[in-house]
Amino acid sequence: MTANKKVMFIDKTDPVLWEALEMQGYQCEDYTGSDRDKVMKDLPGFLGLIVRSRMKLDRELLSRATTLKFIGRSGVGLEHIDLEYAAERDILVLPSPEGSRDTVGEHTIGLLLCLMNHLARADRQVRRGEWIRAGNRATELKGKTVGIIGYGNMGTAFAQRLKGFDVQVMAYDKFKTGYGDENAAAVDLPTLQAEADVVSLHIPFLPENHYFVNDAFLESFAKPIFLVNTARGLVLETEALVRKLKSGKVLGAALDVIEYEEMSFVHLDPKKQPAAFQFLLQSDSVILSPHIAGWSHESERGHALALVEKIAKVAVE
């Protein structure tokens, strides 16, 4: 075991991660207030890197990581990390989706129920002194077919929470085989598009998934659908969604993620966004939340504990 087991924390995490790593013999150092130049200057000599999404870990930065063995990503998305170059350098990239699977599952249920029951709209109306009952009648989830696209940690968590709603659940995941279980039937994409009343997205952002949901995708559904996206904003083309909302092909959309977000996901100024987003802001058929599906009071500790377990298995010679 090398005597120098230094771990650089670029982003803040739950304190349990720092504490556990020190108990494993690592020397943790705080770079949460450091800029990119400082991180790159000091990176040689570190064995581990703990990040969220504040800084892009591209080839330029990783080329300085001459002794790096692992990158612990407190969270899910890896689009800010050059995974191909990390693999070339034999650097393990360890995400922690287990930490937020439960809160994403619950948030997705909440968005869907809010959408189909017009809860956000009704709340705004009552606060304005309007008492509109017939115009806010719900569409019941019971008896519907729910299609889940992406059946990893988040998709399976959502499926588990649908069990009490008396719905048929089917899942499509192009990266898996034999993934059907007691909560969802594995189907191909054409079958899902032929039968789904509700579609929930749980896929990562990868170059091949950019605008996975576009005009052609939405037009391929046999029935008008309710659409929920708690995955990544760039998997859905906002302009295509707006067109389908206007045509009635999409009955309503619940979005926790927006394609116009910054890389760190910490800020989006609605006033500076294009016309398509302005339509979403004005539409009574759209529910929006600020990229918080995976961010509960419990999830940050969950991410930390998942990384503690994964880093403990890293062989550091």
C-alpha positions in Angstrom: 0.0 0.0 0.0 1.4 3.3 -1.0 2.2 5.7 1.9 0.7 8.7 0.0 -3.1 8.2 -0.2 -4.3 11.7 -0.9 -7.8 12.5 -1.9 -8.8 15.9 -3.3 -12.4 17.1 -2.6 -13.4 19.5 -5.4 -17.0 19.7 -4.2 -18.7 19.5 -0.8 -20.3 16.2 0.1 -21.9 14.8 3.3 -19.2 14.8 6.0 -19.5 11.0 6.4 -17.5 10.5 3.2 -14.5 12.5 4.4 -14.7 10.8 7.8 -14.9 7.3 6.4 -12.1 7.8 3.9 -9.8 9.0 6.7 -10.7 5.9 8.6 -9.6 3.9 5.6 -6.2 5.6 5.7 -6.7 8.3 3.1 -5.5 11.9 3.6 -8.4 14.2 2.5 -7.7 17.7 1.4 -10.3 20.4 0.8 -10.3 22.1 -2.7 -13.9 23.1 -2.7 -13.0 26.8 -2.9 -10.2 26.3 -5.4 -10.5 27.2 -9.1 -9.6 25.0 -12.0 -6.0 26.3 -12.3 -5.3 25.5 -8.7 -6.8 22.0 -9.0 -4.7 21.3 -12.1 -1.5 22.6 -10.5 -1.9 20.5 -7.4 -3.5 17.3 -8.9 -0.2 15.4 -9.4 0.3 13.2 -6.3 -3.4 12.6 -5.6 -4.8 9.1 -5.7 -8.5 10.1 -5.5 -10.7 12.9 -6.6 -14.2 13.6 -5.2 -16.5 15.6 -7.4 -20.1 16.6 -8.1 -20.5 18.7 -11.2 -18.8 22.0 -10.5 -15.8 21.4 -12.8 -15.3 19.8 -16.1 -12.9 16.8 -15.9 -11.7 16.9 -19.5 -8.5 15.6 -21.1 -6.6 18.8 -20.2 -7.3 18.4 -16.5 -7.0 14.6 -16.3 -3.7 14.7 -18.1 -2.3 16.2 -14.9 -3.6 13.3 -12.8 -0.5 11.3 -13.1 -1.2 9.2 -9.9 -4.9 9.2 -9.9 -6.6 5.8 -9.3 -10.3 6.8 -8.9 -12.8 9.6 -9.3 -15.7 9.4 -6.9 -18.8 11.2 -8.3 -21.2 12.2 -5.6 -24.3 11.9 -7.8 -25.3 10.4 -11.1 -24.5 12.2 -14.3 -21.0 11.7 -15.8 -21.3 14.0 -18.8 -18.7 16.4 -17.4 -16.1 13.7 -17.2 -14.1 12.5 -20.2 -14.8 8.8 -19.6 -12.9 7.5 -22.6 -9.7 9.3 -21.5 -10.1 8.2 -17.9 -10.3 4.6 -19.1 -7.2 5.1 -21.1 -5.4 6.2 -17.9 -6.9 3.3 -15.9 -8.8 5.8 -13.7 -11.9 4.2 -12.2 -14.9 6.5 -12.3 -17.3 5.7 -9.5 -20.8 7.3 -9.6 -23.3 6.9 -6.8 -26.8 6.6 -8.3 -27.9 4.4 -5.4 -27.8 7.4 -3.2 -30.7 9.2 -4.9 -32.7 6.3 -6.4 -35.4 6.5 -3.8 -35.9 10.3 -3.9 -36.0 10.2 -7.7 -38.6 7.4 -7.6 -40.8 9.4 -5.2 -40.3 12.7 -7.0 -41.3 11.1 -10.3 -44.5 9.8 -8.7 -45.2 13.3 -7.3 -44.7 15.0 -10.6 -46.9 12.5 -12.4 -49.8 12.8 -9.9 -49.4 16.6 -9.9 -49.7 16.6 -13.7 -52.6 14.3 -14.1 -54.6 15.9 -11.2 -53.8 19.5 -12.2 -52.6 20.2 -8.6 -50.2 23.0 -9.4 -52.8 24.8 -11.6 -55.6 24.3 -9.1 -53.4 25.6 -6.3 -52.6 28.8 -8.2 -56.2 29.3 -9.1 -57.5 29.0 -5.5 -54.8 31.4 -4.3 -56.2 33.9 -6.8 -59.7 33.4 -5.5 -60.8 31.1 -8.3 -62.8 28.0 -7.5 -62.7 25.9 -10.7 -63.9 22.3 -10.2 -65.0 20.9 -13.6 -62.0 22.4 -15.4 -59.6 20.6 -13.0 -61.0 17.1 -13.2 -58.3 14.5 -13.0 -57.2 11.7 -15.3 -56.8 8.6 -13.2 -53.6 6.7 -13.2 -55.4 3.5 -12.5 -55.8 1.3 -15.6 -53.1 3.1 -17.6 -50.0 1.7 -19.1 -46.8 3.4 -17.9 -43.7 3.1 -20.1 -40.3 3.5 -18.4 -37.3 4.3 -20.6 -34.1 3.4 -18.9 -34.4 0.7 -16.3 -31.4 1.3 -14.0 -31.5 2.6 -10.4 -34.0 5.4 -11.1 -36.3 3.5 -13.4 -36.6 0.5 -11.1 -37.2 2.8 -8.1 -40.1 4.5 -10.0 -41.5 1.1 -11.0 -41.5 -0.1 -7.4 -43.5 2.9 -6.4 -46.1 2.3 -9.0 -47.1 -1.1 -7.6 -50.1 0.3 -5.6 -51.7 2.2 -8.5 -53.1 -0.7 -10.5 -51.3 0.1 -13.7 -49.5 -2.0 -16.3 -45.8 -1.1 -16.3 -43.4 -1.8 -19.1 -39.7 -0.8 -19.5 -37.3 -0.4 -22.3 -33.5 -0.3 -21.8 -31.2 -0.6 -24.8 -28.2 -1.3 -22.7 -29.7 -4.3 -20.9 -31.1 -7.7 -21.6 -33.2 -9.9 -19.3 -34.1 -6.9 -17.1 -37.8 -7.5 -16.7 -38.9 -8.1 -13.1 -42.0 -8.3 -10.9 -42.5 -4.5 -11.2 -42.1 -4.1 -15.0 -42.2 -6.1 -18.2 -39.2 -5.7 -20.5 -40.3 -4.7 -24.0 -38.8 -3.2 -27.1 -39.4 0.4 -28.0 -42.1 -0.1 -30.6 -44.2 -2.1 -28.1 -43.8 0.6 -25.5 -44.8 3.3 -28.0 -47.8 1.3 -29.1 -49.2 0.8 -25.6 -48.0 3.6 -23.3 -50.3 6.3 -21.8 -47.5 7.6 -19.6 -43.8 7.8 -20.4 -41.1 8.5 -17.8 -37.5 9.1 -18.9 -34.6 7.7 -16.8 -31.7 7.5 -19.2 -28.3 9.2 -18.9 -27.1 11.9 -21.2 -24.7 10.4 -23.7 -23.8 11.7 -27.2 -26.2 9.0 -28.7 -29.0 10.1 -26.4 -28.9 13.8 -27.3 -32.5 14.6 -28.3 -33.5 11.0 -27.9 -36.9 12.5 -27.5 -37.6 14.4 -30.6 -40.5 14.9 -33.1 -40.1 11.4 -34.6 -40.0 9.8 -31.2 -43.1 11.5 -29.9 -45.0 11.0 -33.1 -44.4 7.2 -32.9 -46.7 6.8 -29.9 -50.1 5.4 -30.8 -51.9 7.3 -28.1 -51.5 10.8 -26.7 -49.2 10.6 -23.7 -48.2 12.3 -20.4 -44.4 12.7 -20.4 -42.1 13.0 -17.3 -38.4 13.7 -17.4 -36.3 13.4 -14.3 -33.2 12.3 -16.2 -31.2 14.9 -18.1 -32.5 17.9 -20.0 -30.5 17.3 -23.2 -32.2 13.9 -23.8 -35.4 15.9 -24.7 -35.7 18.4 -27.5 -37.8 21.3 -26.0 -38.9 22.6 -29.3 -40.2 19.2 -30.3 -42.1 18.9 -27.0 -43.7 22.3 -27.5 -44.9 21.3 -30.9 -46.4 18.1 -29.6 -48.1 19.9 -26.7 -49.7 22.3 -29.1 -50.9 19.4 -31.4 -52.2 17.4 -28.5 -49.9 14.4 -29.1 -48.4 15.2 -25.6 -51.3 15.8 -23.1 -49.0 17.2 -20.5 -45.3 17.2 -19.4 -43.6 17.2 -16.0 -40.0 18.3 -16.2 -37.4 18.4 -13.5 -34.6 18.9 -15.9 -34.2 21.4 -18.8 -31.9 21.3 -21.8 -30.8 25.0 -21.1 -29.3 24.3 -17.7 -25.7 25.2 -17.0 -23.3 22.2 -16.7 -23.3 22.4 -12.9 -27.2 22.5 -12.9 -27.1 25.1 -10.2 -28.7 28.0 -12.2 -31.1 28.7 -15.0 -32.5 32.2 -15.6 -36.0 31.7 -17.1 -36.0 35.2 -18.6 -33.0 34.5 -20.7 -34.3 31.3 -22.3 -35.7 30.9 -25.8 -39.3 30.9 -26.9 -39.8 27.2 -26.4 -39.1 27.5 -22.7 -41.2 30.6 -22.4 -44.1 28.5 -23.8 -43.5 25.9 -21.0 -43.6 28.6 -18.4 -47.0 29.8 -19.6 -48.6 26.4 -20.2 -51.1 24.9 -17.8 -50.2 21.5 -19.2 -46.6 21.6 -17.9 -45.2 21.1 -14.4 -41.6 22.3 -13.7 -39.2 21.7 -10.8 -35.6 23.0 -10.6 -33.5 19.8 -11.0 -34.3 18.5 -7.5 -35.7 15.0 -8.1 -32.5 13.5 -6.8 -31.8 16.0 -4.1 -33.5 15.2 -0.9 -32.3 15.7 2.7 -31.4 12.0 2.7 -29.8 11.6 -0.7 -26.5 13.5 -0.1 -25.7 11.1 2.8 -26.8 8.3 0.5 -24.4 9.3 -2.2 -21.6 9.5 0.4 -22.3 6.1 1.8 -22.4 4.5 -1.6 -19.0 6.0 -2.4 -17.6 4.9 0.9 -18.5 1.3 -0.1 -17.2 1.6 -3.6 -13.9 3.3 -2.7 -13.2 0.6 -0.1 -13.1 -1.9 -2.9 -10.5 0.0 -4.9 -7.2 -1.7 -4.9 -4.5 0.9 -4.3 -1.1 -0.5 -4.6 
